[in-house]
């Protein structure tokens, strides 16, 4: 089993969510990782948080997002972070979390989350205009793709649920 370290940072480099996962494989959508229920995660250097349910994560090769496909009892079915393009090196995947999240709840509701945080961080962290534009364009694209269940936001993750790392 190949363990990978998943490290989200904020613009400027501050540590954000980070935890281990198990590499499952790769397909046309990107690299798939399983994060089993019971995994310990941390937000920055904060206290450990035990993840209750298994999540299958997708890290695309050249897109500005990362996706989490959550098993019940998680209330969100799909949680997509707008990020910089994920970078892999030495068993670790790293990206900058750009605040905006597109979430599809189990009841079908679609949410664009953290617009307030995105607006605040544009000033506080001095996001360059090109980064702001890329994040906004990515969020708009994701709202459409996730809402319409376009792959990989439909059933692509299901085959990875049954795979053991």
Backbone as a printed PyTorch tensor [residue, N CA C, xyz], in Angstrom:
tensor([[[  0.8490,  -1.1730,   0.0000],
         [  0.0000,   0.0000,   0.0000],
         [  0.8970,   1.2400,   0.0000]],

        [[  0.6420,   2.1250,  -0.9560],
         [  1.4430,   3.3400,  -1.0620],
         [  0.7310,   4.4860,  -0.3540]],

        [[  1.3340,   4.9540,   0.7270],
         [  0.7580,   6.0760,   1.4550],
         [  1.2430,   7.3720,   0.8270]],

        [[  0.3320,   8.3470,   0.7540],
         [  0.6890,   9.6750,   0.2750],
         [  0.2870,  10.6880,   1.3380]],

        [[  0.9670,  11.7930,   1.3330],
         [  0.6540,  12.8870,   2.2560],
         [ -0.0990,  13.9460,   1.4470]],

        [[ -1.2620,  14.3500,   1.9130],
         [ -2.0810,  15.3590,   1.2530],
         [ -1.9360,  16.6460,   2.0460]],

        [[ -1.4300,  17.6940,   1.3780],
         [ -1.1250,  18.9440,   2.0760],
         [ -1.7340,  20.1310,   1.3260]],

        [[ -2.7440,  20.7220,   1.9460],
         [ -3.3170,  21.9670,   1.4380],
         [ -2.6400,  23.1090,   2.1720]],

        [[ -2.2920,  24.1250,   1.4330],
         [ -1.7370,  25.3450,   2.0300],
         [ -2.5940,  26.5230,   1.5890]],

        [[ -2.4800,  27.6200,   2.3000],
         [ -3.1350,  28.8590,   1.9080],
         [ -2.1450,  29.6760,   1.0790]],

        [[ -2.6580,  30.6280,   0.3290],
         [ -1.7910,  31.4970,  -0.4610],
         [ -0.7910,  32.1540,   0.4870]],

        [[  0.4830,  32.1230,   0.1550],
         [  1.5330,  32.6150,   1.0400],
         [  2.2430,  31.4820,   1.7540]],

        [[  1.6630,  30.2540,   1.7120],
         [  2.3570,  29.0770,   2.2250],
         [  1.9020,  28.5290,   3.5590]],

        [[  1.0010,  29.2170,   4.2720],
         [  0.5720,  28.7170,   5.5850],
         [ -0.0890,  27.3470,   5.4440]],

        [[  0.2650,  26.4360,   6.3480],
         [ -0.2850,  25.0900,   6.3480],
         [ -1.7910,  25.1400,   6.6060]],

        [[ -2.5480,  24.3810,   5.8130],
         [ -4.0010,  24.2820,   5.9730],
         [ -4.3130,  22.8060,   6.2640]],

        [[ -5.3420,  22.2300,   5.7000],
         [ -5.6710,  20.8280,   5.9670],
         [ -4.5690,  19.9140,   5.4710]],

        [[ -4.2360,  18.9130,   6.2720],
         [ -3.1990,  17.9600,   5.8980],
         [ -3.4650,  16.6250,   6.5890]],

        [[ -3.2490,  15.5530,   5.8160],
         [ -3.5140,  14.2140,   6.3300],
         [ -2.9590,  13.1750,   5.3540]],

        [[ -2.8610,  11.9290,   5.8060],
         [ -2.4080,  10.8650,   4.9040],
         [ -3.5690,  10.3210,   4.0700]],

        [[ -3.1980,   9.6040,   3.0270],
         [ -4.1580,   8.8770,   2.1980],
         [ -3.4320,   7.7160,   1.5540]],

        [[ -4.1750,   6.8800,   0.8300],
         [ -3.5930,   5.7100,   0.1700],
         [ -3.8290,   5.8100,  -1.3320]],

        [[ -2.7580,   5.7810,  -2.0830],
         [ -2.8240,   5.8660,  -3.5340],
         [ -3.5970,   4.6780,  -4.0920]],

        [[ -4.6140,   4.9610,  -4.9170],
         [ -5.4140,   3.9040,  -5.5380],
         [ -5.0220,   3.6590,  -6.9840]],

        [[ -4.7480,   4.7440,  -7.7150],
         [ -4.4200,   4.5960,  -9.1250],
         [ -4.7170,   5.8660,  -9.8930]],

        [[ -4.6880,   5.7070, -11.2140],
         [ -4.7840,   6.8530, -12.1050],
         [ -5.6910,   6.5040, -13.2740]],

        [[ -6.4400,   7.4800, -13.7600],
         [ -7.2110,   7.3050, -14.9850],
         [ -7.2250,   8.6300, -15.7400]],

        [[ -8.1340,   8.7670, -16.6980],
         [ -8.1670,   9.9760, -17.5190],
         [ -8.5130,  11.2250, -16.7230]],

        [[ -9.0940,  11.0590, -15.5280],
         [ -9.4870,  12.2060, -14.7120],
         [ -8.3670,  12.7040, -13.7970]],

        [[ -7.4070,  11.8350, -13.4940],
         [ -6.3250,  12.2170, -12.6060],
         [ -5.9280,  11.0810, -11.6880]],

        [[ -5.4200,  11.4490, -10.5240],
         [ -4.9020,  10.4850,  -9.5530],
         [ -5.9000,  10.3670,  -8.4010]],

        [[ -6.2580,   9.1210,  -8.0810],
         [ -7.2660,   8.8270,  -7.0660],
         [ -6.5940,   8.3310,  -5.7910]],

        [[ -7.0970,   8.8280,  -4.6550],
         [ -6.5450,   8.5000,  -3.3400],
         [ -7.7020,   8.1870,  -2.3940]],

        [[ -7.5340,   7.1470,  -1.5920],
         [ -8.5440,   6.8000,  -0.5800],
         [ -8.0900,   7.3410,   0.7670]],

        [[ -9.0180,   7.9800,   1.4640],
         [ -8.7870,   8.4440,   2.8280],
         [ -9.8140,   7.7060,   3.6910]],

        [[ -9.3830,   6.6210,   4.3470],
         [-10.3300,   5.7920,   5.1040],
         [-10.9050,   6.5100,   6.3170]],

        [[-12.1340,   6.1390,   6.6700],
         [-12.6910,   6.6120,   7.9290],
         [-11.7250,   6.2580,   9.0560]],

        [[-11.5880,   7.1330,  10.0250],
         [-10.6430,   6.9190,  11.1200],
         [ -9.3090,   7.6080,  10.9080]],

        [[ -9.0920,   8.1440,   9.6950],
         [ -7.8510,   8.8790,   9.4110],
         [ -7.7950,  10.1370,  10.2710]],

        [[ -6.6010,  10.4420,  10.7570],
         [ -6.3810,  11.6520,  11.5520],
         [ -5.9220,  12.7750,  10.6280]],

        [[ -6.6430,  13.9060,  10.6690],
         [ -6.3030,  15.0850,   9.8740],
         [ -6.0690,  16.2590,  10.8190]],

        [[ -5.3910,  17.2660,  10.3050],
         [ -5.1720,  18.4940,  11.0660],
         [ -5.4200,  19.6960,  10.1620]],

        [[ -5.9560,  20.7480,  10.7410],
         [ -6.0930,  22.0140,  10.0420],
         [ -4.9340,  22.8790,  10.5330]],

        [[ -3.9380,  23.0470,   9.6610],
         [ -2.7160,  23.7320,  10.0760],
         [ -2.0170,  22.9050,  11.1360]],

        [[ -1.6420,  23.5500,  12.2210],
         [ -1.0070,  22.8540,  13.3490],
         [ -2.0250,  22.5870,  14.4490]],

        [[ -3.3130,  22.7280,  14.1030],
         [ -4.3810,  22.5610,  15.0770],
         [ -4.4820,  21.1500,  15.6140]],

        [[ -5.4600,  20.9400,  16.5020],
         [ -5.6240,  19.6260,  17.1230],
         [ -6.0390,  18.5740,  16.0890]],

        [[ -5.7210,  17.3230,  16.3550],
         [ -6.1080,  16.2630,  15.4310],
         [ -7.6250,  16.1150,  15.3470]],

        [[ -8.0820,  15.8180,  14.1380],
         [ -9.5080,  15.5900,  13.8750],
         [ -9.6090,  14.1990,  13.2580]],

        [[-10.4730,  13.3500,  13.7960],
         [-10.6700,  12.0160,  13.2330],
         [-11.7760,  12.0760,  12.1920]],

        [[-11.4430,  11.7020,  10.9580],
         [-12.4260,  11.6960,   9.8800],
         [-13.3330,  10.4830,  10.0600]],

        [[-14.6290,  10.7190,  10.0810],
         [-15.5860,   9.6570,  10.4070],
         [-15.8200,   8.6750,   9.2680]],

        [[-15.8650,   9.1890,   8.0350],
         [-16.2440,   8.3340,   6.9080],
         [-15.1410,   8.3160,   5.8550]],

        [[-15.1250,   7.2670,   5.0590],
         [-14.1730,   7.1540,   3.9610],
         [-14.4720,   8.1980,   2.8900]],

        [[-13.4130,   8.7430,   2.3340],
         [-13.4970,   9.7050,   1.2380],
         [-12.5780,   9.2320,   0.1250]],

        [[-13.0490,   9.3380,  -1.1050],
         [-12.2110,   9.1010,  -2.2720],
         [-11.8740,  10.4730,  -2.8370]],

        [[-10.5910,  10.7790,  -2.9580],
         [-10.1630,  12.0880,  -3.4460],
         [ -9.5950,  11.9580,  -4.8500]],

        [[ -9.8230,  13.0030,  -5.6410],
         [ -9.3140,  13.0610,  -7.0050],
         [ -8.4570,  14.3050,  -7.1540]],

        [[ -7.2370,  14.0930,  -7.6550],
         [ -6.2920,  15.1790,  -7.9100],
         [ -6.0360,  15.2150,  -9.4210]],

        [[ -6.6600,  16.1710, -10.1310],
         [ -6.4700,  16.2460, -11.5810],
         [ -5.0420,  16.6660, -11.9130]],

        [[ -4.6080,  16.3300, -13.1080],
         [ -3.2310,  16.6420, -13.5250],
         [ -3.0220,  18.1110, -13.8830]],

        [[ -4.0740,  18.7670, -14.3860],
         [ -3.8570,  20.1220, -14.8980],
         [ -5.0560,  21.0450, -14.6830]],

        [[ -5.8200,  20.8160, -13.6380],
         [ -6.9830,  21.6560, -13.3510],
         [ -6.8360,  22.3120, -11.9820]],

        [[ -7.5620,  23.3960, -11.7860],
         [ -7.4680,  24.2160, -10.5890],
         [ -8.5090,  23.8080,  -9.5420]],

        [[ -8.5280,  22.5290,  -9.1950],
         [ -9.4450,  22.0330,  -8.1700],
         [ -8.9740,  20.6610,  -7.6880]],

        [[ -9.5160,  20.2630,  -6.5370],
         [ -9.3860,  18.8940,  -6.0420],
         [-10.7780,  18.4820,  -5.5700]],

        [[-11.1080,  17.2070,  -5.7180],
         [-12.4540,  16.7490,  -5.3680],
         [-12.4100,  15.6580,  -4.3110]],

        [[-13.4120,  15.6990,  -3.4310],
         [-13.6080,  14.6670,  -2.4190],
         [-15.0070,  14.0900,  -2.6050]],

        [[-15.0680,  12.7650,  -2.7370],
         [-16.3270,  12.0490,  -2.8690],
         [-16.5400,  11.3360,  -1.5400]],

        [[-17.5110,  11.8140,  -0.7860],
         [-17.6740,  11.4040,   0.6090],
         [-18.7070,  10.3070,   0.7900]],

        [[-18.3500,   9.3150,   1.5930],
         [-19.2850,   8.2530,   1.9490],
         [-20.1900,   8.7280,   3.0870]],

        [[-21.3980,   8.1500,   3.1940],
         [-22.2390,   8.4560,   4.3530],
         [-21.5000,   8.0730,   5.6330]],

        [[-21.7370,   8.7260,   6.7310],
         [-22.8340,   9.6430,   7.0200],
         [-22.5480,  11.0970,   6.6510]],

        [[-21.4520,  11.3760,   5.9470],
         [-21.1550,  12.7500,   5.5580],
         [-22.3440,  13.3310,   4.7980]],

        [[-22.7570,  14.5410,   5.1580],
         [-23.9240,  15.1590,   4.5190],
         [-23.6380,  15.6360,   3.0970]],

        [[-22.3590,  15.8940,   2.7990],
         [-22.0200,  16.2930,   1.4300],
         [-21.5960,  15.0490,   0.6550]],

        [[-22.0890,  14.9640,  -0.5720],
         [-21.7500,  13.8460,  -1.4480],
         [-20.4400,  14.1350,  -2.1820]],

        [[-20.3500,  15.3640,  -2.7090],
         [-19.1570,  15.7930,  -3.4430],
         [-18.7390,  17.1560,  -2.8980]],

        [[-17.4590,  17.2920,  -2.5920],
         [-16.9100,  18.5410,  -2.0580],
         [-15.6900,  18.8760,  -2.9040]],

        [[-15.7680,  19.9760,  -3.6430],
         [-14.6750,  20.3400,  -4.5390],
         [-14.0560,  21.6530,  -4.0790]],

        [[-12.7660,  21.6000,  -3.7750],
         [-12.0120,  22.7950,  -3.4000],
         [-11.4390,  23.4340,  -4.6530]],

        [[-11.5990,  24.7490,  -4.7880],
         [-10.8880,  25.4780,  -5.8350],
         [ -9.4720,  25.6760,  -5.3080]],

        [[ -8.4910,  25.1940,  -6.0730],
         [ -7.0850,  25.2240,  -5.6490],
         [ -6.2030,  25.5520,  -6.8420]],

        [[ -4.9230,  25.7180,  -6.5860],
         [ -3.9710,  25.7130,  -7.6830],
         [ -3.8420,  24.2690,  -8.1750]],

        [[ -3.2000,  24.0730,  -9.3060],
         [ -3.0140,  22.7250,  -9.8530],
         [ -2.1990,  21.9000,  -8.8500]],

        [[ -2.7000,  20.7250,  -8.4650],
         [ -1.9650,  19.8810,  -7.5090],
         [ -0.5850,  19.4920,  -8.0510]],

        [[  0.4010,  19.5310,  -7.1620],
         [  1.7800,  19.1620,  -7.5270],
         [  2.2010,  17.9640,  -6.6870]],

        [[  2.7980,  16.9820,  -7.3620],
         [  3.2610,  15.7580,  -6.7110],
         [  4.7720,  15.7490,  -6.6280]],

        [[  5.2860,  15.4390,  -5.4300],
         [  6.7250,  15.1900,  -5.2920],
         [  6.9900,  14.4500,  -3.9980]],

        [[  7.8400,  13.4420,  -4.1070],
         [  8.2880,  12.6660,  -2.9490],
         [  7.1380,  12.1530,  -2.0760]],

        [[  6.1140,  11.5650,  -2.7040],
         [  5.0200,  10.9730,  -1.9470],
         [  4.0660,  11.9650,  -1.3220]],

        [[  4.0750,  13.1960,  -1.8130],
         [  3.2040,  14.2350,  -1.2600],
         [  2.5300,  14.9830,  -2.3960]],

        [[  1.2600,  15.3000,  -2.2150],
         [  0.5430,  16.1580,  -3.1560],
         [  0.2170,  17.4570,  -2.4150]],

        [[  0.5630,  18.5720,  -3.0450],
         [  0.4040,  19.8850,  -2.4190],
         [ -0.2980,  20.8330,  -3.3790]],

        [[ -1.1390,  21.6850,  -2.8280],
         [ -1.8060,  22.7150,  -3.6070],
         [ -2.1990,  23.8540,  -2.6810]],

        [[ -2.4820,  25.0020,  -3.2780],
         [ -2.9480,  26.1550,  -2.5080],
         [ -4.4680,  26.1760,  -2.5410]],

        [[ -5.0810,  26.1950,  -1.3840],
         [ -6.5320,  26.2880,  -1.2600],
         [ -6.9320,  27.7500,  -1.5000]],

        [[ -7.7840,  27.9750,  -2.4820],
         [ -8.1920,  29.3370,  -2.8450],
         [ -9.5920,  29.6640,  -2.3250]],

        [[ -9.9530,  29.0570,  -1.2140],
         [-11.1430,  29.3870,  -0.4220],
         [-12.4580,  28.8870,  -0.9900]],

        [[-12.7410,  29.1290,  -2.2590],
         [-14.0380,  28.7770,  -2.8270],
         [-14.2150,  27.2620,  -2.8900]],

        [[-15.4170,  26.8050,  -2.5390],
         [-15.7470,  25.3820,  -2.5590],
         [-17.0900,  25.1980,  -3.2550]],

        [[-17.1790,  24.1630,  -4.0710],
         [-18.4520,  23.7800,  -4.6770],
         [-18.8510,  22.4540,  -4.0360]],

        [[-20.0480,  22.4430,  -3.4470],
         [-20.4910,  21.3000,  -2.6620],
         [-21.8370,  20.8040,  -3.1940]],

        [[-21.9200,  19.4970,  -3.4340],
         [-23.2140,  18.8820,  -3.7550],
         [-23.6210,  18.0410,  -2.5540]],

        [[-24.7300,  18.4300,  -1.9620],
         [-25.2350,  17.7240,  -0.7930],
         [-25.9490,  16.4490,  -1.2410]],

        [[-26.1500,  15.5280,  -0.3180],
         [-26.8290,  14.2700,  -0.6440],
         [-28.2510,  14.5010,  -1.1350]],

        [[-28.8730,  15.5990,  -0.6880],
         [-30.2500,  15.8870,  -1.1280],
         [-30.2790,  16.6090,  -2.4820]],

        [[-29.0990,  16.7750,  -3.1060],
         [-29.0270,  17.3790,  -4.4390],
         [-28.7480,  18.8760,  -4.4490]],

        [[-28.8390,  19.5320,  -3.2840],
         [-28.5470,  20.9670,  -3.2500],
         [-27.1200,  21.2200,  -3.6810]],

        [[-26.9130,  22.3310,  -4.3860],
         [-25.5880,  22.7380,  -4.8460],
         [-25.2380,  24.0510,  -4.1550]],

        [[-24.0430,  24.1100,  -3.5730],
         [-23.6370,  25.2690,  -2.7700],
         [-22.2920,  25.7800,  -3.2690]],

        [[-22.1850,  27.0990,  -3.4360],
         [-20.8830,  27.7430,  -3.6200],
         [-20.5460,  28.3330,  -2.2590]],

        [[-19.5310,  27.7930,  -1.6190],
         [-19.2210,  28.1430,  -0.2360],
         [-17.9720,  29.0150,  -0.1460]],

        [[-17.9260,  29.7920,   0.9160],
         [-16.7690,  30.5990,   1.3130],
         [-16.4560,  31.7660,   0.3750]],

        [[-17.4930,  32.3210,  -0.2570],
         [-17.2830,  33.5180,  -1.0840],
         [-16.7880,  34.6820,  -0.2240]],

        [[-17.2600,  34.7530,   1.0330],
         [-16.8290,  35.8140,   1.9450],
         [-15.3430,  35.6790,   2.2800]],

        [[-14.9080,  34.4440,   2.5320],
         [-13.4960,  34.1850,   2.8220],
         [-12.6310,  34.5240,   1.6090]],

        [[-13.1090,  34.1890,   0.4270],
         [-12.3900,  34.4870,  -0.8080],
         [-12.2220,  36.0040,  -0.9660]],

        [[-13.2770,  36.7630,  -0.7320],
         [-13.2140,  38.2300,  -0.8390],
         [-12.2470,  38.8040,   0.2030]],

        [[-12.3120,  38.2910,   1.4220],
         [-11.4350,  38.7580,   2.5050],
         [ -9.9730,  38.4560,   2.2010]],

        [[ -9.6900,  37.2440,   1.7260],
         [ -8.3120,  36.8430,   1.4510],
         [ -7.7160,  37.5380,   0.2320]],

        [[ -8.5660,  37.9910,  -0.6860],
         [ -8.0450,  38.7540,  -1.8240],
         [ -7.2830,  39.9820,  -1.3260]],

        [[ -7.8090,  40.5990,  -0.2820],
         [ -7.1710,  41.7870,   0.2980],
         [ -6.0900,  41.4090,   1.2990]],

        [[ -6.4470,  40.5290,   2.2380],
         [ -5.5470,  40.1590,   3.3270],
         [ -4.2720,  39.4740,   2.8270]],

        [[ -4.4290,  38.5610,   1.8660],
         [ -3.2850,  37.7980,   1.3660],
         [ -2.7560,  38.3350,   0.0320]],

        [[ -3.3920,  39.3940,  -0.4570],
         [ -2.9370,  40.0770,  -1.6720],
         [ -2.9040,  39.1450,  -2.8970]],

        [[ -4.0470,  38.4850,  -3.1450],
         [ -4.1470,  37.6260,  -4.3270],
         [ -3.9060,  38.4550,  -5.5910]],

        [[ -3.0790,  37.9750,  -6.5030],
         [ -2.9160,  38.6830,  -7.7720],
         [ -4.1920,  38.5850,  -8.6150]],

        [[ -4.4630,  39.5770,  -9.4610],
         [ -5.6760,  39.5650, -10.2920],
         [ -5.8390,  38.2880, -11.1180]],

        [[ -4.7530,  37.7480, -11.6510],
         [ -4.8580,  36.5340, -12.4740],
         [ -5.3250,  35.3330, -11.6380]],

        [[ -4.9130,  35.2630, -10.3820],
         [ -5.3290,  34.1920,  -9.4810],
         [ -6.8240,  34.3200,  -9.1660]],

        [[ -7.2710,  35.5440,  -8.9280],
         [ -8.6870,  35.8090,  -8.6400],
         [ -9.5490,  35.3750,  -9.8270]],

        [[ -9.1490,  35.7800, -11.0160],
         [ -9.8960,  35.4300, -12.2330],
         [ -9.9450,  33.9210, -12.4300]],

        [[ -8.7970,  33.2540, -12.2540],
         [ -8.7400,  31.7930, -12.4290],
         [ -9.6510,  31.0950, -11.4210]],

        [[ -9.6190,  31.5310, -10.1710],
         [-10.4510,  30.9160,  -9.1290],
         [-11.9360,  31.1230,  -9.4370]],

        [[-12.3150,  32.3160,  -9.8400],
         [-13.7250,  32.5970, -10.1570],
         [-14.1900,  31.7940, -11.3700]],

        [[-13.3640,  31.7140, -12.4000],
         [-13.7230,  30.9320, -13.5930],
         [-13.8460,  29.4550, -13.2630]],

        [[-12.9330,  28.9490, -12.4380],
         [-12.9750,  27.5470, -12.0310],
         [-14.2540,  27.2610, -11.2430]],

        [[-14.6060,  28.1410, -10.3100],
         [-15.8140,  27.9470,  -9.5030],
         [-17.0580,  27.9210, -10.3850]],

        [[-17.1430,  28.8140, -11.3680],
         [-18.2950,  28.8260, -12.2860],
         [-18.3800,  27.5170, -13.0760]],

        [[-17.2330,  27.0580, -13.5820],
         [-17.1950,  25.8090, -14.3390],
         [-17.6220,  24.6390, -13.4570]],

        [[-17.1050,  24.6170, -12.2120],
         [-17.4390,  23.5340, -11.2850],
         [-18.9210,  23.5120, -10.9320]],

        [[-19.5260,  24.6700, -10.7240],
         [-20.9580,  24.7150, -10.4060],
         [-21.7590,  24.0110, -11.4990]],

        [[-21.4130,  24.2490, -12.7440],
         [-22.0930,  23.6140, -13.8660],
         [-21.7890,  22.1080, -13.9050]],

        [[-20.5100,  21.7480, -13.8580],
         [-20.1050,  20.3450, -13.9970],
         [-20.5980,  19.4910, -12.8310]],

        [[-20.4490,  19.9640, -11.6110],
         [-20.8830,  19.2020, -10.4350],
         [-22.4090,  19.1250, -10.3950]],

        [[-23.0580,  20.2420, -10.6910],
         [-24.5230,  20.2840, -10.6830],
         [-25.1340,  19.3460, -11.7120]],

        [[-24.5070,  19.2390, -12.8770],
         [-25.0260,  18.3740, -13.9420],
         [-24.4390,  16.9590, -13.8860]],

        [[-23.6350,  16.6990, -12.8580],
         [-23.0150,  15.3850, -12.6510],
         [-22.1710,  14.9480, -13.8490]],

        [[-21.5380,  15.9290, -14.4850],
         [-20.6080,  15.6070, -15.5670],
         [-19.3970,  14.9220, -14.9490]],

        [[-18.8590,  13.9400, -15.6590],
         [-17.6980,  13.2360, -15.1240],
         [-16.5040,  14.1820, -15.0560]],

        [[-15.7410,  14.0910, -14.0000],
         [-15.6900,  12.9970, -13.0230],
         [-16.6240,  13.1650, -11.8210]],

        [[-17.6340,  14.0540, -11.9190],
         [-18.4880,  14.3510, -10.7700],
         [-19.7900,  13.5610, -10.7680]],

        [[-19.8480,  12.5260, -11.6080],
         [-21.0180,  11.6560, -11.6500],
         [-20.7390,  10.3770, -10.9050]],

        [[-20.3240,   9.3490, -11.6590],
         [-20.1060,   8.0370, -11.0580],
         [-18.6730,   7.5410, -11.1780]],

        [[-17.7720,   8.3580, -11.7080],
         [-16.3840,   7.9170, -11.9380],
         [-15.7120,   7.4150, -10.6650]],

        [[-16.0700,   7.9920,  -9.5240],
         [-15.4170,   7.6130,  -8.2620],
         [-15.8550,   6.2460,  -7.7410]],

        [[-17.0060,   5.7600,  -8.1960],
         [-17.5640,   4.5300,  -7.6200],
         [-16.6480,   3.3290,  -7.7840]],

        [[-15.9810,   3.2150,  -8.9320],
         [-15.0850,   2.0690,  -9.1360],
         [-13.9170,   2.0870,  -8.1520]],

        [[-13.5460,   3.2680,  -7.6780],
         [-12.4010,   3.3900,  -6.7660],
         [-12.7800,   3.0580,  -5.3270]],

        [[-14.0580,   3.1290,  -4.9870],
         [-14.5100,   2.8120,  -3.6260],
         [-14.2020,   1.3780,  -3.2400]],

        [[-14.2690,   0.4740,  -4.2120],
         [-14.0970,  -0.9390,  -3.9110],
         [-12.6360,  -1.3830,  -3.9850]],

        [[-11.7630,  -0.5030,  -4.4550],
         [-10.3520,  -0.8630,  -4.5860],
         [ -9.6480,  -0.7160,  -3.2450]],

        [[ -8.8240,  -1.6850,  -2.9400],
         [ -7.9960,  -1.5970,  -1.7500],
         [ -6.6150,  -1.1170,  -2.1610]],

        [[ -6.0880,  -0.1540,  -1.4010],
         [ -4.7570,   0.3710,  -1.7570],
         [ -3.6750,  -0.6770,  -1.6040]]])
